Amino acid sequence: MIFRAPESPVAIPDVALTPFLLERAASWGDKTAMIDSTNGRVLTYAGWADAVRRAATSLARRGLRKGGVFAIYSANCPDYAIAFHAVSLLGGIVTTINPMYTVEELTRQLQDAGASYLVAGPSCLDKALESAKSLTLREVFVFGEAAGATPFDSLLDSDDDVPSVSIDPQNDIVVMPYSSGTTGLPKGVMLTHRNLVANILQCEAVFSLSGDAVALGVLPFFHIYGMVVIMNLSFHVGATVVTMPRFDLEQCLQALEKYRITYAYLVPPIFLAFARSPLVDNYDLSALTTLFSGAAPLSPEVAAAATKRLHCSLTQGYGMTETSPCTHATRAGQTEGVGEPMPNTESKIVNLETGAELGPNEEGEICVRGLQVMKGYLNRPDATAAMIDAAGWLHTGDVGYADDRGRFFIVDRVKELIKYKGMQIAPAELEALLLTHPAIADAAVIPIADEEAGQVPKAFVVLRSGVTTEEIQSFVALRVAPYKKLRHVEITDVIPRSPSGKILRRVLAARG
């Protein structure tokens, strides 16, 4: 049985992303588009549009052409939105990179994406410059000023006309974030202009965000949730986004009070903090009306506690990087589950063994089909074919069911990914790293439940020679972003595997 949205389909224009947003920005003029919570800097819609055009002109002069890849390696700030859309306006491809990435992780993504240009936030510049030594980047920029890189602001000096670029919205890629999909190492997710325009309009039709909203921009823009649902959706409706470089509870509460934020995009660990921390009572949060949860499962108990304490309504969304991201969302009055399909989206439940379509209240894998589904993985036709079948159905790797009203619920995960505070950790990546240690003969990584983070990685290792669990944890911590660190290590005699060699993670999970 195929499930669809309760709303009518929305019209999706055949337009490129940035011209689509710039056209609406022209009518908003001096209205505030973004506020940097760290210094109070205000970026108006007119200022953003002008800066995007100026930066695009300068980048074209420096050689960025349609299809060229430009990497952004920075925490949230207003300049992020300028850089992103300057590249998009030229028909370039943005690859967004987690600012917590190590030099090794950064280099791997830059190489895989084929990036020619890189802009780094000030706190990321040292790692960016170190990475650039082993690459053939044409230029490294920095937000602000710092030795060794071109100030991004210097791109705003140009007042020439933006070069005319012909963009095919359905086929031309605008952004390439990295995701592990349902398994394996991170892969470049090729999202087209049409993918993002479609999902922006799908979200607008369902969410309560309006031009009067002041939205919290603490979730990272490098992540598809922050990129599309916060940054670009807000630009489409004319809302104001208050950016924060990272989550700190007290600083977040201060921003909510100071800027009278009305719409807070959150992930479950922040809900938990709002539900339990005594700090919340020290701030006036009366302007806040709506909480939005995504990126990881939110327990009904935590959701109820947070919304009751803050006197807010709740919307939950579900999706993946590969779906730009939203495929489902709750409607008014629904407090559990991930809701019904978005407009212009089909969803079904299939039997895990046979692939046969199932009916209401039958558990199976959730599949989706719609205009927001990615073009595919960069240079990975095999992985693309494993994710999207011949009929265009994307297999999410999540197990769930739909009730009689077509509301979806997630009950388990087929895919191997570990979700730490909404961030993906691929067990295969950590396993490959562990096997480079001379004392480790075999390794497997599984998720362990954690109340604050959702899940944390635990490693089982078979040793060749003596090494402590603490030494193993330190070995990994030096080579990966902090959120990927092993929280638990257990020495074992053997890693259980199937006859084909596949790690039997459920056997390990049963051991705890």
Steps between C-alpha positions, in 0.01 A plus 500: 500500500633844408444785746485870402466837670160622621568830322473559126824486300693828483621656176877461459643755253780399267750753637851511640526530879667837551309704239185353656600640842645828371176584323309499827780670695471804274162586649623480861775760473620610843322223688744301716598168346768392750643605834835370623442428869875519575537868405154634415580545129185544293470390138193635319335332205623778272849467646499123454383523138759766417781304669404178318519673162829674580663182631377304199654755263833487681506120509430489127800729446710256704401214275199335667281363223182299475559158655803617700505381861536750786532372858367675811671394823355723768264536790177693448526870420329740255792474256417130459178594319685747278767249396249221446280701265782677318625159388148383420431811289795411277379144455777376727470216750535559873635218714435569867743364757463443873721758680589233757670288236867424544755583231481140376120501479498841332761395245309183417180692423676773301673238288190290447284802411763642264495839671697786343422770756453503877372755747564436869373655818770657720504206741540255210770682305806326644358160405396633160849629424657175614266305275567733207870405507418159355239624251491714186242755614488816289436724803423487871275769648419583861198664659653808664876549470791270579845432365530246223158545339309754292239693702157400375388863535741593221262326260238764575698780332377414150208687347505339153204309361467135600588275205199342335487126571253249358388261773290186449322478838407134460850375422756758618640443849496792744628341821683185599488424871644168612301214646558133568155409369392173658852363539864547408727803487378858439405566139428820308123548473420674171206734560365701209349848492161333451552276805551800729234724346250214527576429865488868595149524353394169653614623842329836454170321436520306828700698755373808680807712419406842362664831417425621853705223656835540673669160466779348705797410278711290737483174303788490252453624144740234370233244597203465264253586779663834575578570135150454357247510782659789691712710262328464164140456613534812716635696203205382291233617746685816611567396860796610714764244601712554811824308442707330768835328428430211737257392770563622851191485720548830681600690186203348319262610774650849492442519124143375532426776750699783339374455146146392593536182297166346407596182313768265634644225281646238732630146528406259782801573729401869507141402579636302794693803625194723468290244683734452796748783553428746782663773286185519287310664786741797501394628158195660342409263216145626460551590132566136413196336339623200302759227547612289205677166540692307237819305420446231768216332692338710773345312791136591575587559865774754425284668236210535742720635779670762280185625329310520829781689671541748214128524414572421135354293221712224343568395143708193422662434165659194345732462207857446385781689334407298192149653503597866538392417789129494588272216396256490795380740768238513771194717454312697766392288792738207441751459781651160420658345194650681203176594330361467153684534167584849376305633200616358164644202686402135490591261778447132560598218734657189346571156636865474603543158339281510187466872426121461473288804585332484841184656634419713808646387833739251335870548577760515227754729336390855423545601136441842345471648153482868407664805347726542805678165445867544409648456154737242646835453672809655343693242298314218677245350260507178704405678823239706315338188354497338845322804644254588221329220309406495133155644575647802677427386856766598753546236769557685827637213708254584776236256621158635581129492425218730399175506693151507349528878449832477320710630790844341512686361799864386521563189706848378403793557268619265229785726408820482697552871562546626854315825572689712756302819574361482148846457339584190298777264603575218259618187682697400189707817523599435863561130430734582213690741724527245784647244262790734425615460861781240506365335814147442366418192293127557452238752607130578495311812609138517614273766649430514873198688629577825680238723659665830406654415161252243377774256405877473551749266330639194673782291352565129539862419415707185455862559596826384342704635791458685825330840499259657746147613421602853597783493245257384232260784583783753484620358167157559347439836668812648341378410151130583491264786580407511871148367452637181340718405799454153647317522830544131582750230398474129580769239435360179350634173359310513172273729296185306404447495124263344248631244248543788253718687749243761606532610864206375706439824688179378660695221672741758641213730596343218700822480702472872583 
